[in-house]
């Protein structure tokens, strides 16, 4: 494998491509984090992936712990997924009609997920969340939404807000182009604070349609919550007649086939999905009980539509992926692999006295420059991001690829072999030695 070394590492071709890209696209990218502004140097342009490895335009190979930000639980180009996609794509890439692929993946999901009875496919996680909010408002006849600081739900207007002063406050938009009136429909409370949630529900009694949360917050660090807190959230929503939405775009089918709902054994009212159910293709979905889902057009008054919803190629890729996930021992093996990987790195850091830990759940992990458990966004020390910049660059130089932000999590796929992990551990150790030197 042609891994780079600190002496040979180059981004010459990537740098040239990035300069050209900036002439065509805002910031040279199609999603802000890809611009590498949170780390060092120009972004790396990748052109090939196989298993746990990716190769850049300069011909260098890397062990990939970004996995396209989570969808590639089987790694790059798994044979079973490729075969089904190839069989499907030659028959047509889009029809704008129902196809047999819808039925296959829909039936598979519903037969193996206790917490949902009907599902509607869309084309992205953001679209799934947007649609779920509209559904919640349509079902309840209420308008306000409660979200949590540190949870990300895509670039939906009403959810791009942050907390103001006080524990319970109306949101202030964190993006230009969002009317203040939209933001004021969103109430932001801190994570891991059941009293703040209860206060918000009481203060806005009769006005709140839903509470939306990442049950495993993994977009602003890995902010693992206690099951008791999530259960209290469920109980409060039931008590106040408010729908509970689990945003499982990341955790869905990642920590188990039933996601966080199954892991914690908590029944949300609506679940949003994305990433893994597309097998590497663009996809999103939202699901709930039959009673709730029958509010969606054409059965009910809540309108939602999409030209490429349930695209046959994406459905085929997702179906092939989910079949692999249902094989006996799949999730147990992936969790054991991740637990060993993170424990090995943590042991090294503890022996060296380094303030760096690797919390994990299932096959999700997060390198965080802290020795304390972090459950809220305001507990993250921004100084750790400066250290991550160094670590990210040093890992790149040694053929280990993490997402270009210290707030983002990493993923392990079934394609990561013991040899891959052994090599990655050795290179990560060298990299963090440089960070703390």
C-alpha positions in Angstrom: 0.0 0.0 0.0 1.4 3.4 -1.0 1.0 5.2 2.3 2.7 8.6 2.5 5.4 9.3 5.1 6.3 12.7 6.6 9.2 12.8 4.2 7.2 12.0 1.0 3.7 13.4 1.8 2.5 15.9 -0.9 -0.7 17.7 -1.8 0.7 19.3 -5.0 -2.1 18.0 -7.3 -4.8 18.5 -4.7 -3.6 22.1 -4.2 -3.8 22.8 -7.9 -7.3 21.3 -8.2 -8.5 23.3 -5.2 -7.3 26.6 -6.7 -9.3 25.7 -9.9 -12.3 24.7 -7.8 -12.4 28.0 -6.1 -13.1 29.6 -9.5 -16.2 27.5 -9.9 -17.7 26.8 -6.5 -18.1 29.0 -3.3 -15.0 28.4 -1.3 -14.1 25.7 -3.8 -16.4 23.1 -2.1 -20.0 21.9 -1.8 -20.0 21.6 2.0 -18.1 24.0 4.2 -16.1 21.5 6.3 -14.5 20.1 3.1 -12.5 23.3 2.7 -10.1 22.2 5.5 -10.4 25.6 7.2 -10.5 23.8 10.6 -7.2 22.0 9.9 -4.1 22.8 7.9 -3.4 23.0 4.2 -5.6 22.6 1.1 -8.2 19.8 1.1 -7.1 16.5 -0.2 -8.9 15.4 -3.4 -9.7 11.7 -3.4 -10.4 9.7 -6.5 -10.6 6.0 -5.5 -11.8 3.9 -2.5 -11.6 0.2 -1.8 -12.4 -1.4 1.5 -11.0 0.7 4.3 -8.6 2.6 2.0 -8.8 5.7 -0.2 -6.4 7.1 -2.7 -5.8 10.7 -3.5 -5.0 12.4 -6.7 -1.3 12.4 -5.8 -1.3 8.6 -5.7 -1.1 8.3 -1.9 -3.2 5.8 0.1 -4.9 6.3 3.5 -6.8 4.3 6.0 -10.1 6.0 6.0 -11.8 6.7 9.4 -14.2 9.3 7.9 -16.1 6.8 5.7 -17.9 9.5 3.8 -19.0 10.9 7.2 -20.6 7.6 8.2 -22.5 5.9 5.4 -19.8 3.4 4.5 -20.3 0.9 7.3 -19.1 -1.8 4.9 -16.2 0.3 3.6 -15.7 1.5 0.0 -17.1 -0.5 -2.9 -18.3 -3.6 -1.0 -18.9 -6.4 -3.6 -22.4 -7.2 -2.6 -23.5 -3.5 -2.9 -21.6 -3.0 -6.2 -23.2 -6.0 -7.8 -26.7 -4.9 -7.0 -26.1 -1.3 -8.1 -24.6 -2.5 -11.4 -27.6 -4.8 -12.0 -30.0 -1.9 -11.2 -28.3 1.0 -13.0 -28.3 -0.7 -16.4 -32.1 -0.9 -16.2 -32.6 2.8 -15.5 -31.3 5.4 -13.1 -34.6 7.2 -12.3 -38.2 6.8 -13.2 -40.1 9.2 -10.9 -42.4 6.3 -10.2 -42.7 3.5 -7.6 -40.2 0.6 -8.3 -39.7 -2.9 -6.8 -36.6 -1.6 -5.0 -38.8 0.6 -2.7 -40.7 -2.5 -1.6 -37.6 -4.5 -0.9 -35.8 -2.0 1.4 -39.0 -0.8 3.0 -40.2 -4.2 4.0 -36.7 -5.1 5.2 -36.5 -2.1 7.4 -40.0 -2.4 8.9 -39.7 -6.1 9.6 -36.5 -5.6 11.5 -37.1 -2.4 13.4 -39.6 -2.5 16.2 -40.0 1.2 16.6 -41.4 2.1 13.1 -44.4 1.0 11.1 -44.3 3.1 7.9 -41.4 4.9 6.2 -41.2 7.7 3.5 -37.9 8.0 1.5 -36.4 11.3 0.6 -33.0 12.4 -0.8 -31.0 13.6 2.2 -30.9 13.7 6.0 -31.7 17.4 6.0 -34.8 16.8 3.9 -35.8 14.0 6.2 -35.6 16.3 9.2 -37.4 19.1 7.4 -40.2 16.7 6.5 -40.4 15.3 10.1 -40.8 18.7 11.6 -43.6 19.6 9.1 -45.2 16.2 10.0 -45.0 16.9 13.7 -46.6 20.3 13.3 -49.3 18.9 11.0 -50.1 16.1 13.5 -50.2 18.4 16.6 -51.4 21.6 15.1 -48.7 23.4 17.1 -45.7 25.4 15.7 -42.8 25.5 18.1 -39.8 23.1 18.2 -37.5 22.3 21.1 -33.9 21.4 20.1 -30.7 21.0 22.1 -27.5 22.9 22.0 -24.8 20.8 20.4 -27.2 18.8 18.2 -27.1 19.3 14.5 -30.0 18.4 12.3 -28.9 19.5 8.8 -29.3 23.0 7.3 -33.1 23.3 8.1 -33.8 27.0 8.6 -35.6 26.7 11.9 -32.9 24.5 13.4 -29.8 26.5 12.5 -30.0 28.3 15.8 -28.0 28.5 19.0 -28.9 29.2 22.6 -28.9 32.8 23.9 -28.6 33.8 27.5 -30.3 31.7 30.1 -31.1 28.0 30.2 -34.3 28.4 28.1 -34.3 30.9 25.3 -35.6 31.5 21.9 -33.0 30.8 19.3 -30.9 33.3 17.4 -30.1 32.3 13.8 -26.5 31.2 13.2 -26.8 31.7 9.4 -27.5 34.7 7.3 -30.7 34.4 5.2 -32.9 33.0 7.9 -35.7 35.3 9.0 -35.8 36.0 12.7 -39.4 34.8 12.8 -38.3 31.3 11.7 -35.7 31.2 14.5 -38.2 32.3 17.1 -40.2 29.1 16.4 -37.3 27.2 17.9 -36.5 26.9 21.6 -33.0 25.8 22.5 -32.1 24.0 25.7 -28.8 22.5 26.9 -28.2 18.8 26.7 -28.0 16.6 29.8 -30.4 18.9 31.7 -33.8 17.4 32.2 -34.9 20.3 34.4 -34.2 22.8 31.5 -36.3 20.7 29.2 -39.1 20.4 31.7 -39.1 24.2 32.2 -39.2 24.9 28.5 -42.2 22.5 28.1 -44.0 24.2 30.9 -43.2 27.8 29.8 -44.5 27.0 26.3 -47.3 24.6 27.2 -49.7 24.2 24.3 -47.3 25.7 21.7 -44.7 22.9 21.3 -45.2 20.4 18.4 -42.1 18.4 19.0 -38.7 17.9 20.7 -36.0 16.9 18.3 -32.7 15.4 19.5 -29.7 13.3 18.3 -30.1 10.5 20.8 -26.4 10.0 20.2 -25.1 13.5 19.5 -22.3 13.0 17.0 -22.1 16.3 15.0 -20.4 18.4 17.6 -18.2 15.9 19.3 -19.5 12.6 20.6 -21.7 13.8 23.5 -22.9 10.5 24.9 -26.1 10.9 27.0 -27.3 8.7 29.9 -30.2 6.4 29.1 -32.1 7.8 32.1 -32.0 11.3 30.6 -33.3 10.1 27.3 -36.1 8.2 29.1 -37.0 11.3 31.0 -37.2 13.2 27.7 -39.6 10.5 26.5 -41.7 10.8 29.6 -41.9 14.6 29.5 -42.9 14.6 25.9 -45.7 12.1 26.6 -46.8 14.1 29.7 -47.0 17.3 27.7 -48.5 15.9 24.5 -45.4 16.7 22.5 -43.9 14.4 19.8 -40.4 13.1 20.3 -38.2 13.0 17.2 -35.0 11.0 17.2 -32.6 12.3 14.6 -30.8 9.0 13.7 -29.2 10.2 10.4 -25.8 9.2 12.0 -26.8 6.6 14.6 -29.4 4.8 12.6 -28.2 1.3 11.5 -24.7 2.3 12.8 -25.0 1.3 16.5 -27.4 -1.5 15.7 -30.0 -2.2 13.2 -32.6 -0.4 15.3 -30.1 2.4 16.0 -30.2 4.4 19.2 -33.9 3.7 19.7 -33.0 0.0 20.0 -29.8 0.6 21.9 -31.6 2.5 24.7 -34.9 0.7 24.2 -36.8 4.0 23.9 -39.7 4.6 21.5 -39.6 8.0 19.8 -42.6 9.2 17.8 -40.7 9.9 14.6 -37.2 8.8 13.5 -35.2 10.4 10.8 -32.6 8.4 8.8 -29.9 8.9 6.2 -26.4 7.9 5.4 -26.2 4.1 5.8 -29.6 3.3 4.3 -28.3 4.7 1.0 -25.2 2.4 0.9 -23.1 5.3 -0.3 -25.8 6.9 -2.4 -27.7 10.1 -1.5 -30.7 9.2 0.7 -32.8 10.2 3.6 -36.0 8.8 5.3 -38.4 9.5 8.1 -40.5 6.9 9.8 -43.1 6.5 12.5 -46.2 4.7 13.5 -48.9 4.1 10.9 -51.2 6.6 12.7 -48.6 9.4 12.4 -47.4 8.6 8.9 -50.9 8.5 7.4 -51.0 12.3 7.9 -48.7 12.5 4.9 -50.0 13.2 1.4 -51.6 11.6 -0.5 -53.3 10.0 2.6 -53.3 13.1 4.7 -52.9 16.9 4.6 -49.1 17.2 5.3 -47.5 17.7 1.9 -44.1 16.4 1.0 -42.7 15.3 -2.4 -39.5 14.7 -4.3 -38.5 13.9 -7.8 -35.6 11.6 -6.8 -37.2 10.2 -3.6 -36.7 6.4 -3.5 -34.3 6.6 -6.4 -33.9 3.0 -7.6 -30.1 3.0 -7.6 -30.0 4.4 -4.0 -32.7 1.9 -2.9 -30.8 -1.0 -4.4 -27.5 0.1 -2.7 -29.3 0.5 0.6 -31.0 -2.8 0.4 -27.8 -4.6 -0.3 -26.1 -2.8 2.6 -28.9 -3.6 5.1 -28.8 -7.3 4.1 -25.2 -7.4 5.1 -25.9 -5.7 8.5 -28.5 -8.3 9.3 -26.0 -11.2 9.2 -25.5 -12.8 12.6 -22.7 -11.1 14.7 -22.2 -8.2 12.4 -22.7 -5.4 15.0 -21.1 -7.4 17.8 -17.9 -7.8 15.7 -17.8 -4.2 14.7 -18.3 -3.0 18.3 -15.6 -5.3 19.6 -13.2 -4.0 16.9 -13.9 -0.4 17.8 -13.7 -1.0 21.5 -10.3 -2.6 21.1 -9.0 0.2 18.8 -10.1 3.0 21.1 -8.9 1.2 24.3 -5.5 0.6 22.8 -5.1 4.3 22.0 -6.4 5.4 25.3 -4.0 3.1 27.2 -1.1 4.6 25.3 -2.3 8.1 26.1 -2.7 7.3 29.8 0.8 5.8 30.0 2.3 8.8 28.3 0.2 11.3 30.4 -1.5 12.7 27.3 -4.8 14.5 27.8 -6.4 12.7 24.8 -9.3 10.2 25.0 -11.3 8.2 22.5 -14.9 7.8 23.7 -17.0 5.5 21.5 -20.4 3.9 21.1 -20.8 1.0 18.6 -18.5 1.8 15.7 -18.4 5.6 16.3 -15.5 7.2 18.1 -14.2 10.7 18.8 -10.6 11.8 19.5 -11.0 14.5 22.1 -8.3 16.4 23.9 -9.8 16.0 27.3 -9.6 13.5 30.2 -13.2 14.2 31.3 -16.5 12.9 30.1 -18.1 15.4 27.8 -21.9 15.5 27.5 -22.5 19.1 26.4 -21.1 21.3 23.7 -20.1 24.0 26.2 -17.9 21.5 27.9 -15.6 21.2 24.9 -12.4 23.1 25.3 -11.7 25.1 22.1 -8.0 24.8 22.8 -8.2 21.1 21.9 -9.1 22.1 18.3 -5.6 23.6 18.0 -4.1 20.3 19.0 -6.4 18.4 16.7 -5.1 20.5 13.8 -1.6 19.2 14.4 -2.8 15.6 14.9 -4.8 15.7 11.7 -1.8 16.9 9.6 0.6 14.4 11.2 -1.9 11.6 10.6 -2.3 12.7 7.0 1.5 12.5 6.5 1.4 8.9 7.7 -1.6 7.7 5.7 -4.4 8.0 8.3 -7.4 10.0 7.3 -9.8 11.6 9.7 -12.6 14.1 8.9 -11.1 17.7 8.8 -12.6 19.0 12.0 -11.9 18.2 15.7 -15.7 18.4 16.3 -16.4 15.5 13.9 -16.5 11.8 14.9 -14.7 8.9 13.3 -16.1 5.6 12.1 -14.8 2.1 11.8 -16.2 -0.2 9.0 -16.4 -3.9 8.6 -13.7 -3.5 6.0 -11.1 -2.3 8.5 -8.8 -5.3 9.0 -6.7 -6.1 12.1 -3.7 -5.2 9.9 -5.3 -1.8 9.0 -6.0 -1.0 12.7 -2.5 -2.1 13.8 -0.9 0.2 11.2 -3.3 3.1 12.0 -2.6 2.8 15.8 1.2 2.9 15.2 0.8 6.0 13.0 -1.6 7.7 15.4 0.8 7.1 18.2 3.6 8.8 16.2 1.3 11.7 15.4 0.2 12.4 18.9 3.7 12.1 20.1 4.4 15.1 17.8 1.3 16.9 19.2 2.5 16.6 22.8 6.2 17.0 22.1 
